[in-house]
Amino acid sequence: MLHHIAALGGSLAKRYIEVEVNDPSGDPSGNRPPASADEAVLDLLPLAVYIITALLFVYPAIGVYYTAHTVFPTLAMIEDPNPPPEYTPVPLDAQEGSAPSGQFGVVEANEKPITSSLRATHRLLWVWGREGYCRGLFCALITLFSTVILAAFITVYTPLPHFVGSFIATVLLTQLSTAWVHIAITPPSPRAWYSRTLPFRYVFKATALPLLAHWAASVAAVEIPRLLAFIIGLPIGLDQELTRTYPGEDRDIRLSTFLLKGIPVLALTILLYLFAVIPTQVILVRVQASLLPPTEDTIIPFDRSFKGKLDPAVLGGGSETFLTMRDALTTFGREGWTRLVKMYLKVFGVTVAFHIVVMVTFALEGGLMFALGWLLYGGK
C-alpha cells in the first residue's frame, strides 16, 4: 500500500510539474504570458523541496546503508561474549565527541554482549559522535572505487570474465579491506587510513584463501539461483517477460505462476546467503581481525588469542601470527551465530522502516505540491 502511495505522490508531482509548471494557464497551445517573479518561484518550489528533502536523508542513509549494514555486523563477528580480564569497556554514557579516558571498571563475564542490541551498538559508536559513527567510510569508498576500476581494467585488457577480474582486484587490494576492518573495530585515530595498511605479503598470506572462499560463495549465491530460474522457466521481468512466457493467459494467472516459481529461487538464495556467504564473510573478517597490530585497542571485547588458537605478539607470540580458516570458524560459537543472525534481521527491519519513511515523506510532499498548484492555478 505504501508503495502505491509513493507512486501516486510521484505521479501527482510529475503531473504538477509537467502541466502547471510548463503551462500553468492550462492553454494547450502553450501561448501564455510570461510568468511573473512570484510564479517563477512557485514553479521551482517542488524541485527545491525535493532536493532539500533528499539532502536531509543523506546522513540517515549513511547510517543505515553503511554503518548498520557493514560496521555493526563486523563488530558482531569479532566480539567475544566473555571479555578477557584486560579488556576495558568504552563508557556508553560519554558525551558526544569526547574520547574515553580508559578509566573504567571491567565488564562482568555474564553481561550481555554489546552487539546483541542495536541500541547498545549505536551508543557505543556515538561516543565519538559522527566521526565514530562513520568510521572507515572514506577508506571503504576508496576500496570500493579502486576495486571497481581495477576489475574493469582487468576485464577490458584480458580475456577473463568480469567476476574473475573482480576477484583478482579484491585480492590485490586486500590490504585496504583489512585496514578497513582494523579501523572499524578500533577507536578513531588521527592517523591516516593508508598508514594503517600492513605489508602485502603478510596480508595476502593470511587472507588469500578466505577471500577465495568468500568470492566463490558470493558468485554461487547469484549464479545457482539464476540457473534454477532458467531451468524452471522463471521469467526475469514482470511485464513483457510474463506476457512472452505465458501468452494468452490472464495477468493474474501469469503473476501467480511467476510467484509460485519464484518461491524456490528465493528460498535457495536465502539459504546460500545464510550458509555460504555469511559464514565465509565471518571467516574473512575474523582472519583480518587477527592481523590487528598489538599496539591497537578494540572498542568491543576481543580475544586476541581466539580461545587459545593464537599466540599473538601482544601476548608474547610471533609478529606474523594469523588465524586459519578452520580456527576462525570453530572459535565463533553458537552464541555468536545467533547474535549475528539477529543483528542482520534487526538491520533488515531498520532498512524497511527507513524505506517506508522516505516513501511516505516524498509521497506527502508530492501530494502537497499538487494541492498547492491546484489551489493557485485551478481552484479559483
Buried (B, 14 or more C-beta within 10 A) or exposed (E): EEEEBBEBBBEBBEEBBEBBBEBBEEEEEEEEEEBEEEBEEBBEBBEEBBEEEEEEBEEEEBBBEBBBBBBBBBBBBBBBBBBBEEBBBBBBEBEEEEEBEEEEEEBEEEEEBBBBBBEEBBBBBBBBBBEBBBBBBEBBEBBBEBBEEBBBEBBEEEEBEEBBBBBBBBBBBBBBBBBBBBBBBBBBEEEEBEEBBBEEEBBBEBBEBBBBBBBBBBBBBEEBBBEBBEEEEBBEEEEEBBBEBBEEBEEEEBBEBBEEBBEBBEEBBEEBBEEBBBBBBBBBBBBBBBBBEEEBBBBBBBBBBBEEBBEBBBEEBEEEBBBBBEBBBEBBEEEBBEBBEBBBEBBEEBBEEBBBEBBBBBBEBBBBBBEBBBEBBEEE
